[in-house]
Amino acid sequence: MYIKKILLAIVFIGLAVAAYFAYYVYDTMFSPNTKFNNDSAYIYIKSTDTYNDVRKQLEPLLLDIDKFDALAEQKKYVNNIKGGRYVINKGMSNNDIINSIRSNNIPVKVSFNNQETIAKLAGRIASQIEADSISLIKAMEDKVFLSENSFKEETALGMYIPNSYEFFWNTSAEKFTNRMLKEYNRFWSDARLEKAKAIGLSDSEVIALASIVQKETAKVDERPRVAGVYVNRLKKRMPLQADPTVIYALKKKTGDFSQTIKRVLYKDLEIDSPYNTYKYAGLPPGLIAMPDVSSIDAVLNYEKHSYYYFVVNVENFGYHKFAKTLSQHNRNKQEYIRWINNKGIRR
C-alpha cells in the first residue's frame, strides 16, 4: 500500500513535470515574443555575421532573448546564419521569427540616377545594399570585366541604366555588376539598336551624346530638339561646342566633381581635353554624366529640324532659343550674355 502511494506520487510528479515542460516548450516556441509597437521591424544580416551579431539586433526587439536563444540552439539556427534583409512582425513567436530570418530574405528596391562618376554611383549603391563602395568601385572598374563586355574606363558608367531594381540586400559587388550588365543588354533591344544604327552611332556613343543632352536641359519635352541639334552638327562634321563637356573637362582635370560651375568662360574653351568639344570634333570618349532613359530615347528619337545652335531662353527659363544660322544665334546669345552679366554671375 505504501509502495503504491509512492508510485502514484511519482506518476503525478512526472505528469506535472511533463506538463510544465510541455508548457515551457510551447511558450518558448509559440507565444508572442516581440516588444516593439510598430507593425513590423526589419533586421539586416551581413554575409559575415555570427549568431551574436544577429542576437544584438534582436535583443531590443524581443521580450525574452533567453527563450529565443534556447529555441535557436534547438533548431540549429545558431550555426546556420544567412545574410539578408528580414522582417519580424508584431506578435511573432520565436518559432515564427526563426523561420522568417532563416528563409524569408526580402528584396530591397535599389534606385539611382544622374551620377557623374563611378565613385558617386558606388556610394549611392552602397547606401542601399550590403556591398561597400570600395568593393563596388573595384567591381565596376575591373578591366577584364569591362573588356569582355565591350566597355572601357570612359564608358563604364554608361552600363548602369537609371531606374529602380529589386536586389537582395546581401548582394555582392560582383553580382550587382553582373545583374546590371543583364539589365543593360535587356534595355538595348533590337528596336533601340536599329535606331542607333540609323543615326550612325553605337550604343555607347548614344549614351555619350545623351549625357550631353541630359546636362543641357532639364526639360524632358525639349530633349529631342536639343538632341536634334547635336545630330545635325555630327552629320555636318561640325564641333559639338557643348558647354557641359567643357565643365566636365574642368572637373576631371581638378578631380573635384562637387564644384558648381554656372558660367563657362572663354579661357575655359582652351582646356586641352578630349572632352572639350570646342577643341575636338565629334563625340567625347565617353559620357560626362549618367543620362536617364528620357535622354537616351531623346537621342534615338531626335527631332528632325534645321537648327544648329541654341542658347538659354531668358524669357522662358529652363528652355532654350534655337537658331538655324550663326547670325541669328549670336543675337540670341547677346540677350543671354546681358542677362547673366546683370545677374553678376562670373563663374
C-alpha positions in Angstrom: 0.0 0.0 0.0 2.8 2.4 1.0 4.7 1.5 -2.2 1.6 2.1 -4.3 1.3 5.6 -2.9 4.9 6.3 -3.7 4.4 5.1 -7.2 1.3 7.3 -7.6 3.2 10.3 -6.2 6.0 9.7 -8.7 3.5 9.4 -11.6 1.8 12.7 -10.5 5.2 14.4 -10.2 6.2 13.1 -13.6 2.9 14.3 -15.1 3.4 17.7 -13.5 7.0 17.9 -14.8 5.9 16.8 -18.2 3.1 19.4 -18.2 5.4 22.1 -17.2 8.0 21.0 -19.8 5.3 20.9 -22.4 4.1 24.4 -21.4 7.7 25.7 -21.4 8.3 24.3 -24.9 5.0 25.7 -26.2 5.7 29.0 -24.6 9.2 29.1 -25.9 8.1 28.2 -29.4 4.7 29.7 -30.0 4.0 32.5 -27.6 4.3 36.1 -28.9 7.8 37.4 -28.1 8.0 40.9 -29.6 8.0 44.2 -27.7 8.1 46.9 -30.4 5.0 49.0 -31.2 5.2 49.2 -35.0 3.5 46.6 -37.1 6.9 45.3 -38.2 10.7 45.6 -37.8 13.5 44.8 -40.1 16.9 43.4 -39.4 19.9 43.4 -41.8 22.2 40.4 -41.5 25.6 40.7 -43.2 27.1 37.7 -45.0 29.8 37.6 -42.4 27.6 37.9 -39.3 27.6 35.4 -36.5 24.8 34.5 -34.2 26.0 37.0 -31.7 25.7 39.7 -34.3 22.1 38.7 -35.1 21.3 38.5 -31.4 22.4 42.1 -30.8 19.9 43.2 -33.4 17.2 41.1 -32.0 17.6 41.8 -28.3 15.9 45.3 -28.3 13.0 43.8 -30.3 12.2 40.8 -28.1 10.6 40.3 -24.7 12.7 37.4 -23.7 16.0 36.9 -25.6 17.0 33.9 -23.5 14.0 31.9 -24.7 14.9 32.8 -28.3 18.4 31.6 -27.6 17.2 28.3 -26.4 15.0 27.7 -29.5 17.7 29.0 -31.9 20.0 26.4 -30.4 17.5 23.6 -30.6 16.6 24.5 -34.3 20.3 24.8 -35.1 19.9 28.3 -36.3 23.0 29.5 -34.3 25.3 27.7 -36.8 23.2 28.4 -39.9 23.2 32.2 -40.3 22.1 33.6 -43.7 22.7 37.1 -44.8 19.8 39.3 -46.0 17.0 41.7 -45.0 14.3 40.1 -42.9 11.0 41.2 -41.4 9.7 40.5 -37.9 6.1 41.2 -37.5 4.5 42.3 -34.3 3.3 39.4 -32.2 5.5 36.8 -33.8 6.6 33.8 -31.8 10.2 32.7 -31.5 9.4 29.9 -34.0 8.0 32.3 -36.5 10.9 34.7 -36.1 13.5 31.9 -36.7 11.6 30.6 -39.7 11.5 34.2 -41.1 15.1 35.1 -40.7 16.2 31.7 -41.9 14.4 31.6 -45.2 12.4 34.8 -45.9 15.1 37.1 -47.4 13.1 40.2 -48.6 14.4 42.1 -51.6 15.1 45.8 -51.5 14.4 48.5 -54.2 17.7 49.9 -55.4 17.4 53.1 -57.4 20.0 55.6 -58.8 20.2 58.3 -61.4 22.3 61.2 -62.7 25.6 60.2 -61.1 28.7 61.9 -62.6 31.3 59.3 -61.7 31.7 55.6 -60.8 32.7 56.6 -57.3 29.5 58.6 -56.8 27.4 55.7 -58.2 29.2 53.2 -55.9 28.4 55.4 -52.9 24.8 55.6 -53.9 24.5 51.8 -54.3 26.5 51.1 -51.1 23.8 53.0 -49.1 21.2 50.5 -50.3 22.8 47.1 -50.3 25.4 45.3 -48.1 28.4 45.7 -50.6 30.5 48.7 -49.6 31.6 51.4 -52.0 35.2 50.2 -52.2 34.2 46.7 -53.4 31.7 48.2 -55.8 34.2 50.6 -57.4 36.7 47.6 -57.8 34.0 45.5 -59.5 32.7 48.4 -61.7 36.2 49.3 -62.8 37.5 45.8 -63.3 39.4 45.9 -66.6 38.8 42.3 -67.5 35.1 42.6 -66.9 34.9 45.8 -68.9 37.0 44.5 -71.8 35.0 41.2 -72.0 31.8 43.2 -72.3 32.9 45.9 -74.8 33.3 48.7 -72.2 36.3 50.8 -71.2 37.1 53.1 -68.4 35.5 56.1 -70.2 32.2 54.3 -70.9 31.9 52.1 -67.8 29.4 54.4 -66.2 27.1 54.0 -69.2 26.4 50.4 -68.3 24.1 51.5 -65.5 20.7 52.5 -66.8 18.9 54.7 -64.2 15.9 53.0 -62.8 14.6 51.1 -59.7 15.7 47.5 -59.5 15.0 44.7 -57.0 18.0 43.2 -55.3 18.6 41.1 -52.2 20.2 43.3 -49.6 23.2 41.0 -49.3 24.0 41.1 -53.0 27.8 41.2 -53.5 29.5 43.9 -55.7 30.3 41.3 -58.4 26.7 40.1 -58.5 25.5 43.7 -58.7 27.6 44.5 -61.8 26.6 41.2 -63.5 23.0 41.9 -62.9 23.3 45.5 -64.2 25.0 44.1 -67.4 22.0 41.9 -68.0 19.7 45.0 -67.5 21.8 47.0 -69.9 21.6 44.3 -72.6 17.8 44.0 -71.9 17.5 47.8 -72.3 19.2 47.8 -75.7 16.5 46.0 -77.5 16.7 45.3 -81.3 14.5 48.3 -81.8 16.8 50.7 -79.9 19.9 49.2 -81.6 18.3 49.7 -85.0 17.6 53.4 -84.2 21.2 53.9 -83.1 22.4 52.3 -86.3 20.3 54.6 -88.4 21.9 57.6 -86.7 25.3 56.0 -87.3 26.1 55.6 -83.6 26.9 52.7 -81.3 25.0 52.1 -78.0 27.9 53.7 -76.1 28.0 56.7 -78.4 24.3 57.2 -78.0 24.8 57.2 -74.2 27.7 59.7 -74.5 25.5 62.1 -76.6 22.5 61.5 -74.3 24.7 62.6 -71.3 25.3 65.9 -73.0 21.6 66.3 -73.7 20.9 65.5 -70.1 23.2 68.2 -68.9 22.0 70.8 -71.4 18.3 70.7 -70.5 16.2 69.5 -67.6 13.1 69.8 -69.7 12.2 66.3 -70.9 10.0 67.7 -73.7 12.9 69.8 -75.0 15.5 67.0 -75.1 14.6 65.6 -78.6 15.1 69.0 -80.0 18.4 69.5 -78.3 19.5 66.0 -79.5 18.5 67.0 -83.0 20.9 70.0 -82.9 23.8 67.7 -82.0 22.9 65.1 -84.6 22.8 67.8 -87.2 26.2 69.0 -86.1 27.6 65.5 -86.2 26.3 64.9 -89.7 27.9 68.2 -90.9 31.1 67.3 -89.1 30.8 70.5 -87.0 32.2 70.5 -83.5 29.5 70.0 -80.9 30.6 73.0 -78.9 28.7 71.8 -75.8 29.4 73.8 -72.6 28.7 70.8 -70.3 31.6 68.9 -71.9 33.9 71.8 -71.0 32.6 71.8 -67.5 33.2 68.1 -67.2 36.8 68.6 -68.6 37.4 71.2 -65.9 36.1 69.0 -63.1 38.0 66.0 -64.4 41.3 68.0 -64.5 40.9 69.1 -60.9 39.3 65.9 -59.7 36.7 68.0 -58.0 33.3 66.9 -59.2 31.5 68.6 -56.4 32.2 72.1 -57.6 29.4 74.2 -59.3 30.3 76.0 -62.5 27.4 78.2 -63.7 29.3 80.0 -66.5 31.8 78.8 -69.0 34.5 81.4 -69.7 36.3 81.9 -73.0 39.6 80.8 -71.3 37.9 77.5 -70.4 37.4 76.7 -74.0 41.2 76.3 -74.3 41.5 73.4 -71.9 43.3 70.6 -73.6 41.0 67.6 -73.0 39.3 65.1 -75.3 36.1 66.1 -73.5 36.4 69.7 -74.7 34.1 69.6 -77.7 35.1 73.2 -78.7 38.6 72.0 -79.2 38.0 68.4 -80.5 35.4 67.5 -83.1 33.0 64.6 -82.7 31.8 62.9 -79.5 33.9 62.9 -76.4 35.5 59.5 -75.5 32.7 58.7 -73.0 29.7 60.0 -71.2 30.0 63.1 -69.0 27.3 62.0 -66.6 24.7 59.3 -66.2 21.8 60.1 -68.6 18.3 58.9 -67.7 16.1 56.9 -70.1 14.4 60.1 -71.4 17.7 61.5 -72.6 18.8 58.2 -74.3 15.4 57.9 -76.0 15.6 61.6 -77.0 18.7 60.8 -79.0 17.3 57.7 -80.5 14.1 59.6 -81.4 15.7 63.0 -82.0 13.6 65.8 -83.5 14.4 66.3 -87.2 14.8 70.1 -87.9 17.3 72.6 -89.3 18.6 74.0 -86.1 22.4 74.1 -85.4 22.6 76.4 -82.4 20.8 77.1 -79.1 21.2 79.2 -76.0 19.3 79.7 -72.8 16.0 81.5 -73.3 15.9 84.3 -70.7 12.2 84.9 -71.3 11.3 81.3 -70.6 13.7 79.8 -68.1 14.5 76.2 -68.4 14.1 76.2 -72.1 16.3 77.4 -75.0 16.2 79.6 -78.1 17.1 77.7 -81.2 18.7 79.1 -84.4 19.4 77.9 -87.9 22.1 80.4 -88.6 25.1 81.7 -86.7 24.0 85.3 -87.1 20.6 84.5 -85.5 22.3 82.6 -82.8 24.6 85.5 -82.0 21.7 87.8 -81.5 20.1 85.2 -79.1 23.4 84.8 -77.4 23.7 88.6 -76.7 20.4 88.5 -74.8 21.8 85.7 -72.6 25.1 87.5 -72.0 23.4 90.7 -71.0 21.1 88.8 -68.6 23.9 86.8 -67.0 26.1 89.9 -66.6 23.2 91.8 -65.0 22.9 88.9 -62.5 26.5 89.2 -61.6 27.3 85.6 -62.4 31.0 85.4 -63.0 31.6 81.7 -62.7 
